[in-house]
Amino acid sequence: MTTHQSISTNLDTIENSNGGGGGRVSASVQDKNVLDKTNGKKKQKVTKLDTNPPKGTRDFYPEDMRLRNWLFDQWRDVAKTYGFSEYDAPVLESEALFTRKAGEEVTQQLYNFVDKGDRNVALRPEMTPSLARMVMAKKGGIPLPLKWFSIPQCWRYERMTRGRRREHYQWNMDIWGVAGEEADAELLSAMVTFFKSVGLTSDDVGIKVNSRLVIGEVLTELGIPEEKFAATCVLVDKLEKVPLDAIQGDLEEIGLDRSVVEKLTKVLTVDSIDGIKDVLGEDSEAVQQISNLMDLCKTYEIEDWIIFDASVVRGLAYYTGVVFEAFDRKGVLRAIAGGGRYDKLLETFGGDPTPAAGFGFGDAVIVELLKDRDLLPSFASTGIDTVVFAQGPDLYNTAISVATKLRQAGQTVELVLEKNKKSKWVFKHADRLGAKYVAIIGSEEFENEQVAIKNLQDGEQSKISMNELSKWVEDSKLVE
């Protein structure tokens, strides 16, 4: 018996054992409960999928992605204009990178967990510590000054308000290796350049500047030791959101009585450099630092955007000098961006002293601000140049050739993949995509080796030779 005959015989045997009903259907297919029997349990009830993303996070549909990419492109263009290079790092980091002992909110807002290797890890809440880790990993192998930027996704488990989510993207620009205010002024200028590039003016946005040296000199005068400066700044930063009584216990825990904080907050209400000079004296290092920064801002021609405000201290412990915060002049939205100098950050990780300054600029607040000012462009258009359409299945291969030629010439092309679509549907589809042209391949065009091109902007239609499509693309760019 041959192998083929053996297989046929076995199949017949199986069929006959099932009752021989004339069809080659096995018992397992006939048994509708076979999956339950195989799994050894009853069929589980299907749980309806929650189509919402996790609380505080976002889905990015194509139109949302066009907005996001547009914003990122603005950020990248400014950063590259200022000579910055882009970098990135893992979103998952060691938890120890972000846990500092100064009472910062960020340490309470970590998305942290123990992984399968029994390691304490966290989704990054900010990018600067990752940058510090990367610099340290090169052991002095990175030439200074370093001018780097990134657009990382950051995560914080915090209370949500308008423009504040639990995940967001953040434009970071940092300069390492420059100790003077020149770095701070360069960063402020870059920030203003971005604001101008998206249509905002100094009537829309201001940037408050101060120096941590101000609070440091006041605390020294009050007899508070230097090791308590960072923790004090973190607590003072909270006074904008909560009354003094709410943090009195925290202040007492680090050894500050109410009278010290009241004196300190009185100084922090000063809103002019002359006022700070009266408090700290003209020889104050803080006064000199702020005065130098203001002079540089005038040279950059951004002084209309800059406001001295002694109350700005920023809530991160690692800031050491100039600090700044961009804000909505109308007071509707929370801080748009913020940053400052953090010369001692590397030392806290066991590295060498390295001067550094930078800022973080979230995506959510700036989008809200641009919406409020009606400055966001429309993202309804997909950026498609031409929709290519075959008027019959037998012409589809020609449509592929036309689409390929147009793509090779540099156009963005949507090829209608279904072979039975009507012209009316195609034109509606092209309009929905915001396309500029529709290229039609009909039987007449096929015979004459031509393509009918309809300009959706002016309604004119012309016929182009297949061999002239590249030239047509170039000519259409000149017209546009």
Residue, then its C-alpha position, 0 to 999 in steps of 0.5 A: m500500500t502506498t503512503h497516499q493510500s494509507i492516509s486515505t484509508n486512515l481518513d476513511t476510518i476516522e470518517n466511519s467512526n464518526g457515523g459516516g455521514g458523508g462529510r469529512v468532519s472530525a468529532s472535535v469540530q462537531d463538539k461545540n464545547v471542545l474548548d471548554k473541555t480542553n481548558g478543563k474549565k467552563k467558558q469565561k465571561v468576556t469582560k468589556l474593555d475600558t476604552n479610556p487610557p489610564k487616568g492622567t494619560r492620553d491617546f494620540y490619534p493622528e490629528d493629535m500626533r500632527l499637533r504633537n509633532w508640530l510642537f516638537d518640531q518647533w522645539r527642535d528647530v529652536a534648540k538646533t538654532y542655538g547649537f544644541s545636540e539631541y539626546d535621549a535616555p530610558v524612561l525606566e530608571s533606578e528609583a535612587l536617581f530621584t529620591r532626595k531628602a529635601g521633601e520634594e514633591v517629586t519623590q512623593q509622586l514617583y511611579n515606582f515599583v520593584d521589578k522581576g529582578d528585585r530592583n527598585v525602579a521608577l518611570r522618570p519624573e524629570m530628565t535632569p538626573s538621567l542627564a547627570r547619570m549619562v555624563m558621569a558614565k562617560k567619566g570625563g569623556i564628554p568635552l565641555p561645554l555641553k549643550w544638549f536637548s531632549i524631548p522626553q516623556c515624564w511621569r508623575y502621580e499627581r493631582m490633575t488640573r488643566g495643563r497638568r497630567r500624570e504623563h507629559y512630554q517635556w522640552n529640556m535644554d541644558i548647558w554644562g561647563v559654563a559657570g557664569e550667567e552667560a549660560d542662563a541668559e542663553l537659555l532664556s533667549a532660546m525660550v523667548t525665541f520659541f515663544k515668538s516662533v509660535g506667535l506669542t508676545s511679551d504681553d502673553v508670557g513673562i519670565k520671572v527670574n531670581s537667584r537661590l543666592v538671595i534666600g541663601e544670604v538671608l538664611t545666613e544672616l538669620g543664622i541658618p546653616e547651609e545644609k538646610f538651605a535646599a530643604t528650606c527652598v523646597l518648603v518656601d516654594k510651597l507657600e504660593k499654594v498653601p498658607l504658612d500654617a500648612i507647612q509650619g510642622d515641616l519647618e519646625e522639623i528642619g529647625l526653623d521657627r515661625s519668626v525666621v520664615e516670616k522674615l524670609t517671606k518678607v524678603l521674598t515679596v521684593d519685586s525689584i533689584d533696587g529693593i534687593k540691594d536695599v536688603l542685601g547690599e550692593d556687594s551681595e553676590a546675589v545682587q551681582q548675579i541678578s544684575n549681570l543676568m538682566d544686563l545680558c537679557k538687554t543685550y539679547e533684546i528680551e528684557d520685555w519678557i523678564i521680570f525680577d521676582a524674589s519669590v521664585v525659588r523653584g521646588l527642586a532641591y538641586y538648584t543653586g543659583v539663577v532660577f526662572e519660571a515662565f508664566d501666563r500674563k493673564g494668570v489663567l494657567r499654571a507655570i509654563a516652563g521653569g529651570g535654573r542653575y544646578d551646579k552641585l547636582l553631579e556632586t550629590f551623585g558622587g561626581d566632580p563639581t560641574p557648573a550646569a543650568g537648564f530648563g524643562f518645558g511641558d507640552a500640555v500647558i503651552v498647548e492650552l495657552l496657544k488654544d486660548r490665544d487662538l494661535l494653534p494651526s489646523f491639524a485637520s490636513t494629513g499632509i497628503d499631496t495627491v490621491v491616486f485612483a484607478q477607475g477600474p480593477d484592470l487599471y490598478n497596476t497602472a495606478i501603482s506605477v503612477a503613485t510610485k513615480l509621484r512618491q519617487a519625485g517627492q510627493t506624499v501620496e495616498l493610493v486608493l487600495e480598493k478597486n471598486k470605489k466610485s469617483k464621488w467617494v474618492f473626491k470626498h476622501a481626498d477632501r477629508l484628507g486635505a489633499k491638493y490633487v487627485a490623479i485619475i487613471g481611466s481607460e482613455e488615460f491608460e490608452n494614451e499613457q496619461v494621467a488626469i490630474k485634478n487640482l482641488q484648490d482651483g478645480e482645474q483638470s489637466k492631462i499629464s504624460m506618464n513620462e512627465l510626472s516628475k516634471w509636473v511635481e517640480d512645476s507644481k512646487l514652483v506654483e505653490 
